[in-house]
């Protein structure tokens, strides 16, 4: 749709930087810890965020963000839950540098 609108007004495809929001983002390298963190998320949050969540390992997060880049997104806003220091540290040390 956006591409068609840009063509209609004679603007190049990259004239509008594309962005997306992913969240909540919950990461862990430990499956049990990840399951406990996901279980603590209120069901209403998961229901309203269906399709935009990123719940998994750092490696899964890297793949998801690489897919965003491949789709042409220049900006990805990552939304975390509460004070999840583990997720923030994994994003900073393992995920973002890899993307």
C-alpha positions in Angstrom: 0.0 0.0 0.0 2.6 2.5 1.0 4.6 1.8 -2.2 1.6 2.5 -4.3 1.0 5.8 -2.5 4.6 6.8 -2.9 4.4 6.1 -6.6 1.2 8.1 -6.9 3.0 11.2 -5.5 6.2 10.4 -7.4 8.3 9.7 -4.4 11.1 7.0 -4.3 10.3 3.8 -2.3 12.8 4.7 0.4 11.3 8.2 1.0 9.5 7.1 4.1 11.6 5.2 6.7 9.7 2.1 7.7 9.4 1.3 11.4 7.7 -1.4 13.5 7.0 -2.2 17.2 7.7 -5.6 18.7 6.6 -6.3 22.2 6.5 -7.4 24.7 10.0 -8.8 24.3 10.9 -11.4 26.8 14.2 -13.3 26.4 16.1 -16.0 28.3 18.6 -18.7 27.5 16.9 -20.9 30.1 13.7 -22.5 29.0 12.2 -22.8 32.5 13.0 -19.1 33.3 11.5 -18.0 30.0 8.4 -20.0 30.7 8.0 -18.5 34.1 8.5 -14.9 32.8 5.9 -15.5 30.0 3.5 -17.0 32.6 3.8 -13.8 34.6 2.5 -11.7 31.7 -1.2 -10.8 32.1 -3.2 -12.8 29.5 -4.9 -9.5 28.3 -1.4 -8.2 27.4 -0.6 -11.3 25.4 -4.0 -11.2 23.7 -3.7 -7.6 22.6 -0.1 -8.1 21.5 -0.8 -11.2 19.5 1.5 -11.3 16.5 3.9 -8.6 17.9 5.4 -10.5 20.8 9.0 -11.8 20.8 9.2 -14.5 23.4 12.3 -16.7 23.1 16.0 -17.1 23.1 18.5 -14.5 22.0 19.1 -16.5 18.8 15.4 -16.4 18.0 15.4 -12.6 18.6 18.3 -12.2 16.1 16.4 -14.1 13.5 13.2 -12.1 14.0 15.1 -8.8 13.8 17.0 -9.9 10.7 13.6 -10.6 9.1 12.5 -7.1 9.9 15.6 -5.7 8.3 15.1 -7.9 5.2 11.5 -6.5 5.0 12.9 -3.0 4.8 12.3 -1.8 8.3 14.9 0.8 9.3 13.7 1.2 12.9 12.5 -1.4 15.3 11.1 -0.4 18.6 11.4 -3.1 21.2 9.1 -3.0 24.2 10.1 -4.9 27.3 8.0 -5.8 30.4 8.7 -4.2 33.7 12.3 -4.4 35.0 13.4 -7.6 33.1 17.1 -7.1 33.5 17.9 -10.4 31.8 16.1 -9.5 28.6 17.7 -6.0 28.5 21.2 -7.5 29.0 20.6 -10.2 26.3 19.3 -7.5 23.9 22.4 -5.3 24.6 25.0 -8.0 24.6 23.8 -10.7 22.2 20.9 -9.5 20.0 21.5 -5.9 18.9 25.2 -6.4 18.1 24.3 -9.4 15.9 21.8 -7.5 13.9 
